[in-house]
């Protein structure tokens, strides 16, 4: 029998949504380009993980999100 990763029992829908939003933002921050290249994947911008993360953020109405300038400058 196959087992699937499931949220912890009692995890509310809103909590799951918020965790997914934070995960998508983290992916975007980690993969933010340096001179039009992804520092993690090495591919052109946008890389596949970033496209997926932005796709999710767009579906929840936050598709224009970008990492703060301070975070981008540290990388």
C-alpha positions in Angstrom: 0.0 0.0 0.0 1.4 3.4 -1.0 1.6 6.0 1.7 1.3 9.7 0.9 2.6 12.6 2.8 -0.3 14.2 4.6 -0.6 17.3 6.8 -0.5 16.7 10.5 -3.9 15.8 11.9 -5.9 18.9 12.8 -4.0 21.2 10.4 -6.5 23.7 9.3 -6.9 24.6 5.6 -5.8 28.2 6.3 -2.7 26.9 8.1 -1.8 24.7 5.1 -2.4 27.6 2.7 -0.1 29.8 4.7 2.6 27.2 4.9 2.4 26.7 1.1 2.7 30.5 0.6 5.8 30.7 2.8 7.3 27.7 0.9 6.7 29.3 -2.5 8.2 32.6 -1.3 11.3 30.7 0.1 11.7 29.0 -3.3 11.5 32.3 -5.1 14.0 34.0 -2.7 16.5 31.1 -3.0 16.3 31.0 -6.8 16.2 34.8 -7.3 18.5 35.5 -10.3 21.9 37.0 -10.5 22.3 38.6 -13.9 19.4 36.6 -15.4 20.6 33.2 -14.2 19.3 31.1 -11.3 22.1 30.7 -8.7 20.6 27.3 -7.7 19.7 25.7 -11.0 22.0 27.6 -13.3 19.3 27.9 -15.9 17.8 31.0 -17.4 15.3 33.1 -15.6 12.7 32.1 -14.7 13.7 28.6 -13.7 11.1 25.8 -13.4 10.9 25.8 -9.6 10.3 29.6 -9.7 7.6 29.3 -12.3 5.8 26.7 -10.2 6.1 28.9 -7.1 4.8 31.9 -8.9 2.0 29.8 -10.4 0.9 28.9 -6.9 1.2 32.5 -5.6 -0.8 33.7 -8.6 -3.6 31.2 -7.8 -3.9 32.7 -4.3 -3.8 36.3 -5.5 -0.1 37.0 -4.7 1.5 36.7 -8.1 3.3 40.0 -8.0 5.4 39.1 -4.9 9.1 39.6 -5.0 11.8 39.2 -2.3 12.6 42.4 -0.4 15.6 44.4 -1.8 17.6 43.7 1.4 17.2 39.9 1.0 18.2 40.1 -2.7 21.3 42.2 -2.0 22.6 39.7 0.6 22.8 36.9 -1.9 
